[in-house]
Amino acid sequence: MRGSAGLYALVGAALLLAGCALIEPEASLERPSESECDETPPRIDMDRFPRDTSLLWGEWRWVKSVISTSFSLLVQTPCSAGYTETLIIRPEGVVEVYRNDTLAYRETLQEFLDTPLEWGVNQDSLVTNSLPVDGSLEIFVRKRAD
């Protein structure tokens, strides 16, 4: 049974990669026309998101998750989840995760980066991807100073 769940996750990940809007490296994931409630599954080419830790420092706002279930993909946004999430990644190697502006947990950068199968940064977009192993794909955009 577990093997078939992995197969469904793999098929779902393939469908996700073949699906909707491709996120180009020249553009951030945050576009004025996109809504925080948009649950369209993104199509992301992880080869366009380099694994450069020097690009990680700063504040990142969660905009979308794609979660692999046994038979489908579930897309979640701050609107559908009912909470906001912010990552603060510090140069000294600490990652703080805030939910609705309250510290949810803190971990080392190494722990954070060891969790997903893939991760990458492209301009103002951060993507972590564990979909191929029954996980999730998380999309964050860099918070701008107001």
C-alpha angles and dihedrals in degrees: 000000000000091000092056091050089055090049091052090049091050092048090047091051090050090050090049091053091048093047140081134342119358112225106228120213092234092062133058118237088245110083126169091240094055120092127212085238096055106123097182109136109243125226109226128184103206090198087073092057109075120211096234112149092197088069093056101074116109141039122320127193117212112235106166146001129197110203123197115222128179094271108014150012120262119204117207130185133178086263095055095036094050095227141076125231130202128187119205111195113191126202090236089068103263126129120198121191118203125192113197088347093304120114106253098177145332128218140163119272088244091056090048093050094044091059103069124058090226136011136173147165125226116180104302097349128094120190128185116189128195096146096116089062100047093274136110142271113232124197123199133175125208113259113236123221108254 
